[in-house]
Amino acid sequence: MSVPLVILPGLLCDSRMFGGQIEAFDAQVIDGFYGRASRIEAMAAYALERMPDTCSLLGHSMGARVALEVWRAAPGRVSRIALADTGVHAVRPGEADKRYRLLDLGRDKGVEALVDEWLPPMMGRAHQPGSALYGQLHKMACAAGLETFAVQIEALLHRPEAEPLLTTIDRPAFAIGGREDTWSPVDQHEAIAARIPGCQLRIIENAGHMAPVEQPEKFNEVIREWLAWPLRI
């Protein structure tokens, strides 16, 4: 029996981001916005309660940080790990101000105004405002709601140190990024791949931060390769 694929979504995202992966791999997406937890560790606990005993674990964006916390807490439940459109750096100067400015915008003018500003930089050139895909993701993020954004940015701003975990990963690992991702650029994925023993780096062309839904066929090709990567002896 094959090991199931579990996907951990990122900020303001749910299973609507991963329709192509659900269809192709019968993947389980951990929905519910992590119970609106305000810490990455609590998000990992939420995921662990809903995951099968063993899985192939793919984290997207913030979800990759959650995946690393799952690895920290219960490595025996992870048969392989993929970290997509993400980073492992600590909070950077100015990051809190940028995130709180978006939250203030949402509280002042509504969640749609927040998403209007937050989403375009997340998308590649082919999926900017006016495209059908942009409209779908805009609707998803608005449905997540302002309070979900508030607790998730608190989680990100209080995130645990993740970089030291990378060298402990002894399972098949892929770092996957979108070529046009300006939020989590290619060099962040190169750094991740360099720290995880045996990690493979794969870059999705013509995709931004939302690579799984921007280029689902290309993204799925990489997932198939990762799922077939031999286990280490």
Secondary structure, 3 states (H helix, E strand, C coil): CCCCEEEECCCCCCHHHCHHHHHHHCCEECCCHHHHCCCHHHHHHHHHHHCCCCEEEEEECHHHHHHHHHHHHCHHHEEEEEEECCCCCCCCCCHHHHHHHHHHHHHHHCHHHHHHHHCHHHCCHHHCCCCHHHHHHHHHHHHHCHHHHHHHHHHHHCCCCCHHHHHHCCCCEEEEEECCCCCCCHHHHHHHHHHCCCCEEEEECCCCCCHHHHCHHHHHHHHHHHHHCCCCC
